[in-house]
Amino acid sequence: MTMSTLINADFEQRVVILPTDYQWVDSPMPGVERMMLDRVGDEVARATSIVRYAPNSAFSPHVHNGGEEFFVLEGVFADEHQSYPKGSYVRNPIGTAHTPKIGKEGATIFVKLQQFDQNDTEQKVIETQNQHWHQGLVEGLTVLPLHEFQGEHVALVKWAPNTQFQPHKHWGGEEILVLEGTFYDEHGAYPKGSWIRSPHLSQHTPFTKEDGALIYVKVGHL
């Protein structure tokens, strides 16, 4: 990569990446591949990626200069601190360090690097599979809040089949990763694995069809 790799680096543009768009790139470590969603910088970058670890792979020890937030999509992610099964949401604030070491199941994670506020220092591990969900704003939605700091909110949102949400604007932008089912709005259909980043003050009217959806959503950070 060149000294400053720019991938979807204009945060005023709407970006949609479907699973059919994935292009896996080898990382510096054997058995570790990345699908880069957005990136500003070289090997150390402000980055949003999906990272796939082969069984029994490892990554070198590293410090999180700008913080690390990740969600385990498949398998079991692990480091010297603990194991994080599928559905784990983890925040490692600025200055934390670890050495990922993956077991026989392998792991795929959605990870955001160097995107923490300096004052956002809460370390967090949430195993979302065994948490209590709240009723959402409309019937058919249930919400599991994961993190909140100043204007930034992160949550999982479960959409029952055939759920309709009202038109709304994204103050501070919105980022969605579709974890299960298919998410829709008036712009398109987004199957499992789709990533959508919508800029500040963008607007849409989302809904689901027969298969419902489960999404990771972050708002207020762009």
C-alpha atoms as an extended CHARMM CRD file, in Angstrom:
* protein
*
       222  EXT
         1         1  MET       CA              0.0000000000        0.0000000000        0.0000000000  PROA      1               0.0000000000
         2         2  THR       CA              1.0720000000        3.5690000000       -0.5890000000  PROA      2               0.0000000000
         3         3  MET       CA              1.8970000000        5.9090000000        2.2760000000  PROA      3               0.0000000000
         4         4  SER       CA             -1.6870000000        7.0770000000        2.6080000000  PROA      4               0.0000000000
         5         5  THR       CA             -4.3220000000        4.6910000000        1.4020000000  PROA      5               0.0000000000
         6         6  LEU       CA             -7.7070000000        6.3310000000        0.9340000000  PROA      6               0.0000000000
         7         7  ILE       CA            -10.7370000000        4.0480000000        0.6790000000  PROA      7               0.0000000000
         8         8  ASN       CA            -14.1990000000        5.6320000000        0.9030000000  PROA      8               0.0000000000
         9         9  ALA       CA            -12.4740000000        8.4990000000        2.6840000000  PROA      9               0.0000000000
        10        10  ASP       CA            -15.0100000000       11.2050000000        1.8090000000  PROA      10              0.0000000000
        11        11  PHE       CA            -17.3960000000       10.9830000000        4.7590000000  PROA      11              0.0000000000
        12        12  GLU       CA            -19.9210000000       13.2340000000        3.0390000000  PROA      12              0.0000000000
        13        13  GLN       CA            -20.6160000000       10.5010000000        0.4670000000  PROA      13              0.0000000000
        14        14  ARG       CA            -23.0740000000        7.6420000000        0.9160000000  PROA      14              0.0000000000
        15        15  VAL       CA            -21.3160000000        4.2770000000        0.5190000000  PROA      15              0.0000000000
        16        16  VAL       CA            -22.8920000000        0.8440000000        0.0520000000  PROA      16              0.0000000000
        17        17  ILE       CA            -20.7870000000       -2.3320000000       -0.0190000000  PROA      17              0.0000000000
        18        18  LEU       CA            -22.6180000000       -5.6040000000       -0.6790000000  PROA      18              0.0000000000
        19        19  PRO       CA            -21.1520000000       -9.0600000000        0.0440000000  PROA      19              0.0000000000
        20        20  THR       CA            -20.6860000000       -9.5280000000       -3.7170000000  PROA      20              0.0000000000
        21        21  ASP       CA            -18.3460000000       -6.4850000000       -3.6490000000  PROA      21              0.0000000000
        22        22  TYR       CA            -15.9330000000       -7.9820000000       -1.1010000000  PROA      22              0.0000000000
        23        23  GLN       CA            -12.2780000000       -8.0470000000       -2.1050000000  PROA      23              0.0000000000
        24        24  TRP       CA            -10.0970000000       -9.7320000000        0.5000000000  PROA      24              0.0000000000
        25        25  VAL       CA             -6.5710000000       -8.3610000000        0.9270000000  PROA      25              0.0000000000
        26        26  ASP       CA             -3.8060000000      -10.1780000000        2.7960000000  PROA      26              0.0000000000
        27        27  SER       CA             -2.6610000000       -8.4590000000        5.9880000000  PROA      27              0.0000000000
        28        28  PRO       CA              1.0380000000       -8.4650000000        6.9990000000  PROA      28              0.0000000000
        29        29  MET       CA              0.3040000000      -11.6030000000        9.0920000000  PROA      29              0.0000000000
        30        30  PRO       CA             -0.2000000000      -15.0370000000        7.4790000000  PROA      30              0.0000000000
        31        31  GLY       CA             -3.7590000000      -16.3610000000        7.6840000000  PROA      31              0.0000000000
        32        32  VAL       CA             -5.2760000000      -12.9170000000        8.3100000000  PROA      32              0.0000000000
        33        33  GLU       CA             -7.2210000000      -11.2170000000        5.5000000000  PROA      33              0.0000000000
        34        34  ARG       CA             -9.0890000000       -7.9080000000        5.4020000000  PROA      34              0.0000000000
        35        35  MET       CA            -11.9810000000       -6.4640000000        3.4800000000  PROA      35              0.0000000000
        36        36  MET       CA            -11.4390000000       -2.7230000000        3.7550000000  PROA      36              0.0000000000
        37        37  LEU       CA            -14.6630000000       -0.7200000000        4.0290000000  PROA      37              0.0000000000
        38        38  ASP       CA            -13.1530000000        2.6850000000        4.7110000000  PROA      38              0.0000000000
        39        39  ARG       CA             -9.5840000000        3.6800000000        5.4000000000  PROA      39              0.0000000000
        40        40  VAL       CA             -7.4990000000        6.8190000000        5.8450000000  PROA      40              0.0000000000
        41        41  GLY       CA             -3.8220000000        6.0160000000        6.3300000000  PROA      41              0.0000000000
        42        42  ASP       CA             -1.3720000000        3.2010000000        5.7040000000  PROA      42              0.0000000000
        43        43  GLU       CA             -0.7720000000        0.1380000000        7.9320000000  PROA      43              0.0000000000
        44        44  VAL       CA             -1.7380000000        2.2980000000       10.9220000000  PROA      44              0.0000000000
        45        45  ALA       CA             -4.9660000000        3.9290000000        9.7950000000  PROA      45              0.0000000000
        46        46  ARG       CA             -8.3620000000        5.2510000000       10.7160000000  PROA      46              0.0000000000
        47        47  ALA       CA            -10.0470000000        2.1680000000        9.3540000000  PROA      47              0.0000000000
        48        48  THR       CA            -13.2670000000        0.1960000000        9.2020000000  PROA      48              0.0000000000
        49        49  SER       CA            -12.7800000000       -3.3970000000        8.0240000000  PROA      49              0.0000000000
        50        50  ILE       CA            -14.0260000000       -6.9510000000        8.1120000000  PROA      50              0.0000000000
        51        51  VAL       CA            -11.1150000000       -9.1550000000        9.1680000000  PROA      51              0.0000000000
        52        52  ARG       CA            -11.0040000000      -12.9040000000        8.6290000000  PROA      52              0.0000000000
        53        53  TYR       CA             -8.6560000000      -15.0170000000       10.7570000000  PROA      53              0.0000000000
        54        54  ALA       CA             -7.8540000000      -18.5650000000        9.6120000000  PROA      54              0.0000000000
        55        55  PRO       CA             -7.9530000000      -21.2650000000       12.3130000000  PROA      55              0.0000000000
        56        56  ASN       CA             -4.9210000000      -21.0760000000       14.6350000000  PROA      56              0.0000000000
        57        57  SER       CA             -3.7270000000      -17.7610000000       13.1840000000  PROA      57              0.0000000000
        58        58  ALA       CA             -2.2720000000      -14.9270000000       15.2570000000  PROA      58              0.0000000000
        59        59  PHE       CA             -1.6160000000      -11.2010000000       14.9730000000  PROA      59              0.0000000000
        60        60  SER       CA              1.3910000000       -9.3460000000       16.3630000000  PROA      60              0.0000000000
        61        61  PRO       CA              1.0810000000       -7.4860000000       19.6960000000  PROA      61              0.0000000000
        62        62  HSD       CA             -0.1830000000       -3.9640000000       19.1050000000  PROA      62              0.0000000000
        63        63  VAL       CA             -1.2820000000       -0.8460000000       20.9680000000  PROA      63              0.0000000000
        64        64  HSD       CA             -4.5660000000        0.8650000000       20.0790000000  PROA      64              0.0000000000
        65        65  ASN       CA             -3.3950000000        4.4200000000       19.4900000000  PROA      65              0.0000000000
        66        66  GLY       CA             -6.8600000000        5.6020000000       18.5320000000  PROA      66              0.0000000000
        67        67  GLY       CA             -8.9260000000        2.8830000000       20.1810000000  PROA      67              0.0000000000
        68        68  GLU       CA            -10.4440000000       -0.3130000000       18.7740000000  PROA      68              0.0000000000
        69        69  GLU       CA            -14.0850000000       -1.3610000000       18.5340000000  PROA      69              0.0000000000
        70        70  PHE       CA            -15.0540000000       -4.7700000000       17.1710000000  PROA      70              0.0000000000
        71        71  PHE       CA            -17.9750000000       -7.1640000000       16.7990000000  PROA      71              0.0000000000
        72        72  VAL       CA            -17.4350000000      -10.9060000000       16.3310000000  PROA      72              0.0000000000
        73        73  LEU       CA            -19.3370000000      -12.0490000000       13.2330000000  PROA      73              0.0000000000
        74        74  GLU       CA            -18.2660000000      -15.7120000000       13.0920000000  PROA      74              0.0000000000
        75        75  GLY       CA            -16.1620000000      -18.1420000000       15.1170000000  PROA      75              0.0000000000
        76        76  VAL       CA            -14.3100000000      -17.1410000000       18.2900000000  PROA      76              0.0000000000
        77        77  PHE       CA            -11.8750000000      -14.2340000000       18.4980000000  PROA      77              0.0000000000
        78        78  ALA       CA             -9.3090000000      -14.4660000000       21.3190000000  PROA      78              0.0000000000
        79        79  ASP       CA             -6.3790000000      -12.6400000000       22.8580000000  PROA      79              0.0000000000
        80        80  GLU       CA             -4.3480000000      -13.0040000000       26.0670000000  PROA      80              0.0000000000
        81        81  HSD       CA             -7.2530000000      -11.5200000000       28.0570000000  PROA      81              0.0000000000
        82        82  GLN       CA            -10.1310000000      -13.8110000000       27.0550000000  PROA      82              0.0000000000
        83        83  SER       CA            -12.1250000000      -15.4520000000       24.2660000000  PROA      83              0.0000000000
        84        84  TYR       CA            -14.9210000000      -13.5710000000       22.5160000000  PROA      84              0.0000000000
        85        85  PRO       CA            -17.5480000000      -15.8180000000       20.8890000000  PROA      85              0.0000000000
        86        86  LYS       CA            -19.7540000000      -14.8660000000       17.9480000000  PROA      86              0.0000000000
        87        87  GLY       CA            -21.9560000000      -11.9080000000       18.9250000000  PROA      87              0.0000000000
        88        88  SER       CA            -19.3770000000      -10.3140000000       21.2620000000  PROA      88              0.0000000000
        89        89  TYR       CA            -19.0710000000       -6.5080000000       21.1600000000  PROA      89              0.0000000000
        90        90  VAL       CA            -15.7300000000       -5.2020000000       22.4490000000  PROA      90              0.0000000000
        91        91  ARG       CA            -14.2880000000       -1.7210000000       22.9950000000  PROA      91              0.0000000000
        92        92  ASN       CA            -10.5750000000       -1.2930000000       23.7260000000  PROA      92              0.0000000000
        93        93  PRO       CA             -9.8940000000        2.3930000000       24.4800000000  PROA      93              0.0000000000
        94        94  ILE       CA             -6.8970000000        4.4710000000       23.3980000000  PROA      94              0.0000000000
        95        95  GLY       CA             -3.6660000000        3.1180000000       24.8850000000  PROA      95              0.0000000000
        96        96  THR       CA             -4.8350000000       -0.4710000000       25.4430000000  PROA      96              0.0000000000
        97        97  ALA       CA             -2.8560000000       -3.3310000000       23.8800000000  PROA      97              0.0000000000
        98        98  HSD       CA             -3.3310000000       -6.9960000000       23.0480000000  PROA      98              0.0000000000
        99        99  THR       CA             -2.0670000000       -9.9490000000       21.0270000000  PROA      99              0.0000000000
       100       100  PRO       CA             -4.8170000000      -11.6980000000       19.0500000000  PROA      100             0.0000000000
       101       101  LYS       CA             -4.4190000000      -15.4810000000       18.9590000000  PROA      101             0.0000000000
       102       102  ILE       CA             -7.1980000000      -17.4150000000       17.2620000000  PROA      102             0.0000000000
       103       103  GLY       CA             -8.2030000000      -21.0100000000       18.0150000000  PROA      103             0.0000000000
       104       104  LYS       CA             -9.3420000000      -23.8630000000       15.8340000000  PROA      104             0.0000000000
       105       105  GLU       CA            -12.7150000000      -22.2780000000       14.9450000000  PROA      105             0.0000000000
       106       106  GLY       CA            -11.1380000000      -19.2830000000       13.1940000000  PROA      106             0.0000000000
       107       107  ALA       CA            -12.8920000000      -15.9160000000       13.4680000000  PROA      107             0.0000000000
       108       108  THR       CA            -14.3570000000      -13.0970000000       11.4120000000  PROA      108             0.0000000000
       109       109  ILE       CA            -14.7440000000       -9.6780000000       13.0240000000  PROA      109             0.0000000000
       110       110  PHE       CA            -16.0600000000       -6.2560000000       12.0330000000  PROA      110             0.0000000000
       111       111  VAL       CA            -13.5360000000       -3.7660000000       13.3990000000  PROA      111             0.0000000000
       112       112  LYS       CA            -13.1730000000        0.0020000000       13.6430000000  PROA      112             0.0000000000
       113       113  LEU       CA             -9.7510000000        1.4530000000       14.4890000000  PROA      113             0.0000000000
       114       114  GLN       CA             -8.6140000000        4.9450000000       15.5390000000  PROA      114             0.0000000000
       115       115  GLN       CA            -12.1350000000        6.3200000000       15.8820000000  PROA      115             0.0000000000
       116       116  PHE       CA            -12.3750000000        6.8930000000       19.6490000000  PROA      116             0.0000000000
       117       117  ASP       CA            -12.8330000000       10.2430000000       21.3260000000  PROA      117             0.0000000000
       118       118  GLN       CA             -9.8710000000       10.9670000000       23.6380000000  PROA      118             0.0000000000
       119       119  ASN       CA            -12.2470000000       11.0530000000       26.6370000000  PROA      119             0.0000000000
       120       120  ASP       CA            -14.0730000000        7.8230000000       25.7880000000  PROA      120             0.0000000000
       121       121  THR       CA            -12.1190000000        5.5080000000       28.0720000000  PROA      121             0.0000000000
       122       122  GLU       CA            -14.6030000000        2.7730000000       28.9920000000  PROA      122             0.0000000000
       123       123  GLN       CA            -13.3340000000       -0.7270000000       28.2520000000  PROA      123             0.0000000000
       124       124  LYS       CA            -16.2730000000       -2.9500000000       27.3910000000  PROA      124             0.0000000000
       125       125  VAL       CA            -17.1100000000       -6.5500000000       26.5250000000  PROA      125             0.0000000000
       126       126  ILE       CA            -20.7730000000       -7.3930000000       25.8630000000  PROA      126             0.0000000000
       127       127  GLU       CA            -21.8320000000      -10.9080000000       24.8960000000  PROA      127             0.0000000000
       128       128  THR       CA            -24.9420000000       -9.8910000000       22.9880000000  PROA      128             0.0000000000
       129       129  GLN       CA            -26.3510000000      -13.4330000000       22.7750000000  PROA      129             0.0000000000
       130       130  ASN       CA            -27.4700000000      -13.3130000000       26.4290000000  PROA      130             0.0000000000
       131       131  GLN       CA            -28.6160000000       -9.7130000000       26.9490000000  PROA      131             0.0000000000
       132       132  HSD       CA            -32.0240000000       -8.1540000000       27.5430000000  PROA      132             0.0000000000
       133       133  TRP       CA            -33.4040000000       -6.3130000000       24.4870000000  PROA      133             0.0000000000
       134       134  HSD       CA            -35.7220000000       -3.2770000000       24.6680000000  PROA      134             0.0000000000
       135       135  GLN       CA            -38.8230000000       -2.4710000000       22.6490000000  PROA      135             0.0000000000
       136       136  GLY       CA            -37.9180000000       -0.1410000000       19.7530000000  PROA      136             0.0000000000
       137       137  LEU       CA            -39.6130000000        3.0150000000       18.4750000000  PROA      137             0.0000000000
       138       138  VAL       CA            -42.0620000000        1.0890000000       16.2860000000  PROA      138             0.0000000000
       139       139  GLU       CA            -43.7450000000       -2.2770000000       16.5990000000  PROA      139             0.0000000000
       140       140  GLY       CA            -41.5240000000       -5.0780000000       15.3120000000  PROA      140             0.0000000000
       141       141  LEU       CA            -38.2550000000       -3.4630000000       16.4520000000  PROA      141             0.0000000000
       142       142  THR       CA            -36.1950000000       -4.5450000000       19.4510000000  PROA      142             0.0000000000
       143       143  VAL       CA            -32.9790000000       -2.7820000000       20.4220000000  PROA      143             0.0000000000
       144       144  LEU       CA            -29.8590000000       -3.7490000000       22.3590000000  PROA      144             0.0000000000
       145       145  PRO       CA            -27.8790000000       -0.5710000000       23.2080000000  PROA      145             0.0000000000
       146       146  LEU       CA            -24.1270000000       -1.2620000000       23.1740000000  PROA      146             0.0000000000
       147       147  HSD       CA            -22.4220000000        2.0860000000       23.6830000000  PROA      147             0.0000000000
       148       148  GLU       CA            -23.1030000000        5.7680000000       24.0230000000  PROA      148             0.0000000000
       149       149  PHE       CA            -20.6510000000        8.6340000000       24.2890000000  PROA      149             0.0000000000
       150       150  GLN       CA            -21.5820000000       12.2680000000       23.6760000000  PROA      150             0.0000000000
       151       151  GLY       CA            -23.3950000000       12.1790000000       20.3130000000  PROA      151             0.0000000000
       152       152  GLU       CA            -22.3360000000        8.6730000000       19.3110000000  PROA      152             0.0000000000
       153       153  HSD       CA            -24.6980000000        5.7240000000       19.8210000000  PROA      153             0.0000000000
       154       154  VAL       CA            -24.0890000000        2.0540000000       18.9540000000  PROA      154             0.0000000000
       155       155  ALA       CA            -26.7680000000       -0.6410000000       19.0880000000  PROA      155             0.0000000000
       156       156  LEU       CA            -28.0020000000       -3.8860000000       17.6230000000  PROA      156             0.0000000000
       157       157  VAL       CA            -31.5070000000       -3.6330000000       16.1790000000  PROA      157             0.0000000000
       158       158  LYS       CA            -33.6860000000       -6.6710000000       15.4670000000  PROA      158             0.0000000000
       159       159  TRP       CA            -36.3390000000       -6.1600000000       12.8000000000  PROA      159             0.0000000000
       160       160  ALA       CA            -39.2890000000       -8.5570000000       12.7250000000  PROA      160             0.0000000000
       161       161  PRO       CA            -40.4690000000       -9.5310000000        9.2280000000  PROA      161             0.0000000000
       162       162  ASN       CA            -42.4730000000       -6.8420000000        7.4010000000  PROA      162             0.0000000000
       163       163  THR       CA            -41.5690000000       -4.0050000000        9.7660000000  PROA      163             0.0000000000
       164       164  GLN       CA            -41.8090000000       -0.4060000000        8.5080000000  PROA      164             0.0000000000
       165       165  PHE       CA            -39.9010000000        2.5180000000       10.0550000000  PROA      165             0.0000000000
       166       166  GLN       CA            -40.7060000000        6.1890000000        9.5810000000  PROA      166             0.0000000000
       167       167  PRO       CA            -38.6380000000        8.4590000000        7.2800000000  PROA      167             0.0000000000
       168       168  HSD       CA            -35.8050000000        9.9660000000        9.3210000000  PROA      168             0.0000000000
       169       169  LYS       CA            -32.6630000000       12.0920000000        8.9940000000  PROA      169             0.0000000000
       170       170  HSD       CA            -29.2690000000       11.0290000000       10.3190000000  PROA      170             0.0000000000
       171       171  TRP       CA            -27.8280000000       13.7540000000       12.5110000000  PROA      171             0.0000000000
       172       172  GLY       CA            -24.0930000000       13.0080000000       12.5270000000  PROA      172             0.0000000000
       173       173  GLY       CA            -24.4870000000       10.2260000000        9.9680000000  PROA      173             0.0000000000
       174       174  GLU       CA            -25.3340000000        6.5410000000       10.2430000000  PROA      174             0.0000000000
       175       175  GLU       CA            -23.4030000000        3.3250000000        9.6800000000  PROA      175             0.0000000000
       176       176  ILE       CA            -25.0720000000       -0.0840000000        9.3500000000  PROA      176             0.0000000000
       177       177  LEU       CA            -23.7320000000       -3.6260000000        9.0310000000  PROA      177             0.0000000000
       178       178  VAL       CA            -26.4180000000       -6.2080000000        8.2010000000  PROA      178             0.0000000000
       179       179  LEU       CA            -25.8140000000       -9.2500000000       10.4270000000  PROA      179             0.0000000000
       180       180  GLU       CA            -28.8210000000      -11.4040000000        9.4690000000  PROA      180             0.0000000000
       181       181  GLY       CA            -31.7260000000      -11.2890000000        7.0300000000  PROA      181             0.0000000000
       182       182  THR       CA            -32.1720000000       -8.4340000000        4.5400000000  PROA      182             0.0000000000
       183       183  PHE       CA            -32.4680000000       -4.7230000000        5.3090000000  PROA      183             0.0000000000
       184       184  TYR       CA            -34.2510000000       -2.4450000000        2.8200000000  PROA      184             0.0000000000
       185       185  ASP       CA            -34.8950000000        1.2240000000        2.1530000000  PROA      185             0.0000000000
       186       186  GLU       CA            -36.1140000000        3.1800000000       -0.8490000000  PROA      186             0.0000000000
       187       187  HSD       CA            -32.5660000000        3.0770000000       -2.3040000000  PROA      187             0.0000000000
       188       188  GLY       CA            -32.0880000000       -0.6940000000       -2.3570000000  PROA      188             0.0000000000
       189       189  ALA       CA            -31.8890000000       -4.1270000000       -0.7130000000  PROA      189             0.0000000000
       190       190  TYR       CA            -29.0280000000       -5.0220000000        1.6130000000  PROA      190             0.0000000000
       191       191  PRO       CA            -28.5100000000       -8.7360000000        2.3980000000  PROA      191             0.0000000000
       192       192  LYS       CA            -26.4500000000      -10.1330000000        5.2880000000  PROA      192             0.0000000000
       193       193  GLY       CA            -22.8990000000       -8.7600000000        5.0960000000  PROA      193             0.0000000000
       194       194  SER       CA            -23.9040000000       -5.4230000000        3.5210000000  PROA      194             0.0000000000
       195       195  TRP       CA            -22.3290000000       -2.2380000000        4.9090000000  PROA      195             0.0000000000
       196       196  ILE       CA            -23.9870000000        1.1500000000        4.4700000000  PROA      196             0.0000000000
       197       197  ARG       CA            -22.4940000000        4.4850000000        5.5340000000  PROA      197             0.0000000000
       198       198  SER       CA            -24.8330000000        7.4560000000        5.2070000000  PROA      198             0.0000000000
       199       199  PRO       CA            -23.5660000000       11.0080000000        5.7650000000  PROA      199             0.0000000000
       200       200  HSD       CA            -24.7080000000       13.7420000000        8.1490000000  PROA      200             0.0000000000
       201       201  LEU       CA            -28.3170000000       14.8180000000        7.4020000000  PROA      201             0.0000000000
       202       202  SER       CA            -28.9340000000       12.0160000000        4.8870000000  PROA      202             0.0000000000
       203       203  GLN       CA            -32.4490000000       10.5810000000        5.0000000000  PROA      203             0.0000000000
       204       204  HSD       CA            -34.1870000000        7.2690000000        4.3040000000  PROA      204             0.0000000000
       205       205  THR       CA            -37.2340000000        5.1210000000        5.1230000000  PROA      205             0.0000000000
       206       206  PRO       CA            -36.0950000000        1.6090000000        6.0910000000  PROA      206             0.0000000000
       207       207  PHE       CA            -38.1810000000       -1.5780000000        6.1940000000  PROA      207             0.0000000000
       208       208  THR       CA            -37.9650000000       -5.3730000000        6.1240000000  PROA      208             0.0000000000
       209       209  LYS       CA            -39.7450000000       -8.0870000000        4.1590000000  PROA      209             0.0000000000
       210       210  GLU       CA            -40.4140000000      -11.7660000000        4.9960000000  PROA      210             0.0000000000
       211       211  ASP       CA            -36.9350000000      -12.5810000000        6.3290000000  PROA      211             0.0000000000
       212       212  GLY       CA            -36.6150000000       -9.6790000000        8.8240000000  PROA      212             0.0000000000
       213       213  ALA       CA            -33.1390000000       -8.4070000000        9.7250000000  PROA      213             0.0000000000
       214       214  LEU       CA            -30.5830000000       -7.9620000000       12.4750000000  PROA      214             0.0000000000
       215       215  ILE       CA            -28.3170000000       -4.9300000000       12.0830000000  PROA      215             0.0000000000
       216       216  TYR       CA            -25.3920000000       -3.2970000000       13.8860000000  PROA      216             0.0000000000
       217       217  VAL       CA            -25.9880000000        0.4440000000       13.7550000000  PROA      217             0.0000000000
       218       218  LYS       CA            -23.8470000000        3.4180000000       14.7960000000  PROA      218             0.0000000000
       219       219  VAL       CA            -25.1030000000        6.9920000000       14.5710000000  PROA      219             0.0000000000
       220       220  GLY       CA            -23.7510000000       10.4570000000       15.3320000000  PROA      220             0.0000000000
       221       221  HSD       CA            -20.0760000000        9.7410000000       14.6020000000  PROA      221             0.0000000000
       222       222  LEU       CA            -19.6000000000       11.2030000000       11.1070000000  PROA      222             0.0000000000
